Amino acid sequence: MSETSQMLLGVNIDHVATLRQQRGTRYPEVAQAALVAEHHGADAITIHLREA
């Protein structure tokens, strides 16, 4: 990987989905968490899909 294409910050937002599942609510919003991470400079965002 060249210096200019190196990933600087990757954010895993799985814990946001875990909170939703444990609370049995529709919040916090997973998409909103991704947007916040992107807004604050995340170069990559990861989430693992779950079956309902």
DRENPA-3360 file (N, C-alpha, C; in nm, 2 decimals, always signed):
BEGIN
1 = MSETSQML = +0.08/-0.12/+0.00/+0.00/+0.00/+0.00/+0.09/+0.12/+0.00 ~ +0.06/+0.21/-0.09/+0.14/+0.33/-0.09/+0.10/+0.43/+0.02 ~ +0.18/+0.52/+0.05/+0.15/+0.62/+0.16/+0.02/+0.69/+0.14 ~ -0.01/+0.73/+0.02/-0.13/+0.81/-0.01/-0.26/+0.72/-0.01 ~ -0.25/+0.59/-0.02/-0.37/+0.51/-0.02/-0.39/+0.43/+0.11 ~ -0.30/+0.46/+0.21/-0.31/+0.39/+0.33/-0.43/+0.43/+0.41 ~ -0.50/+0.33/+0.47/-0.62/+0.35/+0.55/-0.57/+0.41/+0.68 ~ -0.63/+0.52/+0.72/-0.59/+0.59/+0.85/-0.68/+0.55/+0.96;
9 = LGVNIDHV = -0.81/+0.55/+0.94/-0.90/+0.52/+1.05/-1.02/+0.43/+1.00 ~ -1.03/+0.32/+1.06/-1.14/+0.23/+1.03/-1.23/+0.22/+1.16 ~ -1.36/+0.23/+1.14/-1.45/+0.22/+1.25/-1.55/+0.11/+1.24 ~ -1.56/+0.02/+1.34/-1.65/-0.09/+1.35/-1.77/-0.05/+1.43 ~ -1.89/-0.04/+1.37/-2.00/+0.00/+1.44/-2.10/-0.11/+1.48 ~ -2.04/-0.23/+1.49/-2.12/-0.35/+1.54/-2.18/-0.33/+1.68 ~ -2.11/-0.26/+1.76/-2.16/-0.23/+1.90/-2.29/-0.15/+1.90 ~ -2.30/-0.07/+1.80/-2.43/+0.01/+1.79/-2.54/-0.08/+1.77;
17 = ATLRQQRG = -2.52/-0.18/+1.68/-2.63/-0.28/+1.65/-2.65/-0.37/+1.78 ~ -2.55/-0.40/+1.85/-2.56/-0.48/+1.97/-2.64/-0.40/+2.07 ~ -2.62/-0.27/+2.09/-2.70/-0.20/+2.18/-2.85/-0.20/+2.14 ~ -2.88/-0.18/+2.02/-3.02/-0.19/+1.97/-3.08/-0.32/+2.00 ~ -3.01/-0.43/+1.98/-3.06/-0.56/+2.00/-3.08/-0.59/+2.15 ~ -2.99/-0.55/+2.23/-3.00/-0.57/+2.38/-3.12/-0.49/+2.44 ~ -3.13/-0.37/+2.39/-3.24/-0.28/+2.44/-3.37/-0.31/+2.38 ~ -3.38/-0.38/+2.27/-3.50/-0.40/+2.20/-3.57/-0.28/+2.15;
25 = TRYPEVAQ = -3.48/-0.18/+2.10/-3.53/-0.05/+2.05/-3.48/-0.03/+1.91 ~ -3.52/+0.08/+1.85/-3.47/+0.11/+1.71/-3.37/+0.22/+1.72 ~ -3.31/+0.24/+1.84/-3.20/+0.34/+1.85/-3.09/+0.27/+1.93 ~ -2.97/+0.31/+1.93/-2.92/+0.42/+1.84/-2.93/+0.37/+1.69 ~ -2.93/+0.47/+1.60/-2.94/+0.44/+1.46/-2.81/+0.40/+1.40 ~ -2.80/+0.29/+1.34/-2.68/+0.24/+1.29/-2.63/+0.33/+1.17 ~ -2.72/+0.37/+1.09/-2.68/+0.46/+0.98/-2.63/+0.59/+1.03 ~ -2.69/+0.64/+1.13/-2.65/+0.77/+1.19/-2.50/+0.76/+1.25;
33 = AALVAEHH = -2.48/+0.64/+1.31/-2.34/+0.62/+1.36/-2.24/+0.62/+1.25 ~ -2.28/+0.56/+1.14/-2.19/+0.55/+1.02/-2.16/+0.70/+0.97 ~ -2.27/+0.78/+0.96/-2.25/+0.91/+0.92/-2.17/+1.00/+1.01 ~ -2.18/+0.98/+1.14/-2.10/+1.05/+1.24/-1.95/+1.01/+1.22 ~ -1.93/+0.88/+1.20/-1.79/+0.83/+1.19/-1.73/+0.89/+1.06 ~ -1.81/+0.89/+0.95/-1.76/+0.95/+0.82/-1.73/+1.10/+0.84 ~ -1.82/+1.17/+0.90/-1.81/+1.31/+0.92/-1.68/+1.35/+1.00 ~ -1.64/+1.26/+1.09/-1.53/+1.28/+1.17/-1.40/+1.22/+1.12;
41 = GADAITIH = -1.40/+1.18/+0.99/-1.28/+1.14/+0.92/-1.26/+0.99/+0.91 ~ -1.35/+0.90/+0.93/-1.33/+0.76/+0.91/-1.31/+0.73/+0.77 ~ -1.20/+0.65/+0.74/-1.17/+0.61/+0.61/-1.24/+0.48/+0.57 ~ -1.29/+0.40/+0.67/-1.36/+0.28/+0.64/-1.45/+0.26/+0.76 ~ -1.57/+0.20/+0.73/-1.67/+0.17/+0.83/-1.71/+0.03/+0.81 ~ -1.71/-0.05/+0.91/-1.75/-0.19/+0.91/-1.86/-0.22/+1.00 ~ -1.95/-0.30/+0.94/-2.06/-0.36/+1.03/-2.09/-0.50/+0.97 ~ -2.12/-0.59/+1.06/-2.16/-0.73/+1.02/-2.31/-0.74/+1.02;
49 = LREA = -2.37/-0.79/+0.91/-2.51/-0.80/+0.91/-2.56/-0.91/+0.99 ~ -2.68/-0.89/+1.05/-2.74/-1.00/+1.14/-2.88/-1.03/+1.08 ~ -2.92/-1.15/+1.11/-3.05/-1.19/+1.07/-3.15/-1.15/+1.19 ~ -3.27/-1.11/+1.15/-3.36/-1.06/+1.25/-3.43/-1.18/+1.31;
% end
